[in-house]
């Protein structure tokens, strides 16, 4: 799949559209095929590494805020969501952090 990745904090020039591994839904996660994703002020702050209470940005990272998409698969312990249902999420998450979402990609695995 393709994703917008940030290899170094700074400016929008640092964002690269690259091939990455497609995630899968873990036991307590859903996998969403992202239809729409946004870049808002919080995403810009993450890009510049000045978001309040943010751990250091891992590289490469997929700065992610919110998305809308369709559930492709669910983990074994997920019971409230169904495959092919539409899903909207709002999260401030960066790939490789403890709570990852990667909504700046074609697919996102969410808790």
N, C-alpha and C positions, 0 to 999 in steps of 0.2 A: 504494500500500500504506500501511499505518499503522505507526507506530513510536513508541516511548516516547523522547522527546527531552528533553534537559536544556539549557536556555538560559543558566543561571547556576548555578554550584556553590553548595551550601548544604544544602538539606534535600529531603525527598521532595515537598514542596509545589512545588518547582521543576520536577518532571517533568510533561510534557504529552504526551498521546496525539494525534498529529498525522499528517496525510498527508505522505508523502515520496516521492521518486522510487524506483521499484523498481530494485535493482541488477541487473547482468548479470555473468555469469562472464567474467573476463578470461582471457587465454591460459593461465595457470597456476592458475586458480581453479575452484572448484565453487560453484554457486548452490544453497543449501539453502532449502527451504520450512520455516520454523521451526514446530515443533509444540509444543515446551516450551522455555521459557527460565527461568533462575533469577535471583534476587537474593540474594547471599550477602554475607558481611562485606567481602570485597574490593570488591564493587559499591558498598557503602555508603561505603567509604573513597574510591572514585573520585568518587562523588556529592558528597562533602564536600571534594574536592580535597586529600586528605592521604594518598594512596596513595604508599608509598615509591618513589623513582626514577620518578616519573611526570612527563611533560612537562606544560606548562599545558594545561588542558582547552579544546579548541576549542568555540565555540558556534555553532549548536546541536550537541550531541553526543548519541550514543546509547550510554550506559554499558552495556558488554556483558561478560559473564563466560562463561557456558556455555549450550549449547543442544543440543537433539536435534531432528532433522528428517529430511526426505527430499530426496535430491539431485534437483533439477529440471533442471539442465544442467551441462555441464562445458566447460572451455576447450579449445582445440585441442591444447594440449600435455599435457593430463591423461590419463594412461593407467591409473591405479590405482583409479579410482572410476567407478561406472556410474550412469546415470540411474535413478531410482526406488529406489535402495538407501537404507537407513536409515543415518544418520550422527550420531554424537555428537561434540561438540567441547568442549574446555576451553581457553579463552583469556582473557587479560586484555587487552582491546583497546578502544579508543575510536574511534568514527567520525572520519574525517578524519586519523587518525594514519597513520604509515607502514604499519602492518599493521592494516587495518580489517576488522571482522567484522559489526558491527551486529546482534548476535543478539537485541537487544531490539526487533526488528522482525519483520514477517511473513516477510521473506526476508533471507538473509545470504549475501554472497559471501565465500568463505574461501580462503586460500592453502593 
